[in-house]
Amino acid sequence: MENILSKKPRLTEQELSEYWDIKRKTLQKWRSLGVGPTYIKIGARVIYPREAIVCFERERLFRGSGTRIDPSEAINKHLFGY
């Protein structure tokens, strides 16, 4: 999939599940547990702002043997490509 984050300011649940190659049920469970990326809910529709997706990814960067990377180090766009 082409980098959809560079083209859209928000992703639907389906788009994000495809982008991360995870099941929609995973995103739904994360929402119910309060552990996934921040989202917007309008009626029954759930959308994820690009900034929330990028923030969630940055908080989960690791180097080598499971050493977590400080999110402030991940500001470099070359790590993400968007």
C-alpha positions as a printed Julia matrix, in Angstrom:
82×3 Matrix{Float64}:
   0.0    0.0    0.0
   1.29   3.43  -0.91
   1.93   5.63   2.11
  -1.64   6.72   2.71
  -0.58   8.9    5.66
   1.15  11.34   3.34
  -2.08  11.78   1.36
  -4.87  11.8    3.95
  -5.23  13.78   7.19
  -7.41  11.06   8.73
  -7.84   7.31   8.26
 -10.88   5.14   8.77
 -10.65   2.02  10.89
 -10.47  -0.07   7.71
  -7.7    2.06   6.21
  -5.62   1.95   9.39
  -6.06  -1.8    9.76
  -4.84  -2.25   6.16
  -1.96   0.22   6.65
  -0.71  -1.61   9.75
  -1.74  -5.05   8.44
  -3.77  -5.84  11.56
  -7.38  -6.89  12.01
 -10.09  -4.29  12.54
 -11.03  -6.26  15.66
  -7.6   -5.41  17.09
  -8.28  -1.69  16.71
 -11.73  -2.17  18.21
 -10.29  -4.03  21.19
  -7.6   -1.39  21.7
 -10.3    1.29  21.75
 -12.29  -0.61  24.37
  -9.15  -1.02  26.49
  -7.98   2.56  25.92
  -4.57   1.46  24.62
  -4.62   2.26  20.9
  -4.09   5.51  19.05
  -6.34   8.46  19.83
  -9.41   8.56  17.62
 -12.43  10.68  16.79
 -15.91   9.21  17.0
 -18.76  10.89  15.17
 -21.92   8.85  15.53
 -20.89   5.28  14.78
 -17.95   6.37  12.61
 -14.41   6.11  13.98
 -11.56   8.05  12.37
  -7.91   8.33  13.31
  -6.09  11.65  12.81
  -2.7   11.33  11.12
  -1.01  13.04  14.09
  -2.41  10.4   16.47
  -1.16   7.57  14.26
   2.33   9.07  13.96
   2.48   9.72  17.72
   1.41   6.14  18.47
   4.1    4.78  16.13
   6.82   7.01  17.59
   6.02   5.81  21.09
   6.65   2.25  19.91
  10.06   2.59  18.27
  12.73   0.14  19.4
  16.4   -0.25  18.63
  18.39  -3.46  18.74
  17.67  -5.69  21.73
  14.37  -4.14  22.69
  15.78  -0.78  23.74
  13.04   1.78  23.36
  13.88   4.91  21.35
  12.95   8.21  22.95
  10.1    9.67  20.85
  11.96  12.98  20.67
  14.7   11.18  18.69
  12.08   9.97  16.22
  11.23  13.45  15.04
  13.54  12.91  12.07
  11.29  12.37   9.08
  13.7    9.84   7.56
  12.57   7.35  10.22
   8.99   7.54   9.01
   9.04   8.86   5.46
   6.11  11.29   5.91
